[in-house]
Amino acid sequence: MPKQPDSAPGSEHPTPGYRTLDARSLRGLAHPLRIQLLASLRHDGPATASQLAERLGESSGATSYHLRQLASHGFVEDDPERGKGRERWWKAAQEGTNFSSELHNSPDPAVRGAADLFLHEVANIHTQEVGTWLGTSREWPEEWARVGDLSDFTLQLTPGQLRELNDKIHDLIESYRGLSDEGSAQVRLHTHSFPRRATD
């Protein structure tokens, strides 16, 4: 299953530094603004509720409330290196989130509803990020504009082969984590893999 930004394929393939969701933590995270707040802290670094409100076009009251909810479920925490003034600074408590398909197929309708919201919000964020890239790609130097990728493929696979393919892709991506060479920039990678019913 997909990752929450940054999210991982599922508890079957855990990623170091990532948190695996259970039913309780999923319900604590499954709110569009909370998912966006956590993504912003993971991608752009620590911030105050006011800074996050400005980034996301929300009120600081709303961001403060949802940050406290995220903290109560262990997704965010105080940033002691910055929290020296009146405003509270927040940072992400983990690098990413593992999502298990068991949550999506839970017998509890409340858990299934939270899983649906979570997955659709991840998809919305992916769509927004691709749209932002397409709208701003000309602002980047030519060397960056040439290497962006927007590809899709159709393969004939069994469920086991798709799991193997996903595992290999994630392992390859993880092998590039931690690199920070001169001239590097933050790069977002989305992987979507799912079966479809062929039409006659």
Salt bridges, closest charged atoms under 4 A:
ASP6 OD1 - HIS43 NE2 3.72
ASP6 OD1 - ARG188 NH1 2.58
GLU12 OE1 - ARG163 NH2 3.95
GLU77 OE2 - LYS91 NZ 3.92
ASP78 OD1 - ARG88 NE 2.55
ASP79 OD2 - ARG82 NH1 2.60
GLU95 OE1 - ARG177 NH1 3.65
ASP116 OD1 - HIS104 NE2 3.31
GLU129 OE1 - ARG188 NE 3.03
GLU129 OE1 - HIS190 NE2 2.65
GLU164 OE2 - LYS168 NZ 3.14
ASP167 OD1 - HIS13 ND1 2.67
ASP167 OD1 - ARG163 NH1 3.49
ASP171 OD1 - HIS13 NE2 3.25
GLU174 OE1 - ARG177 NE 2.94
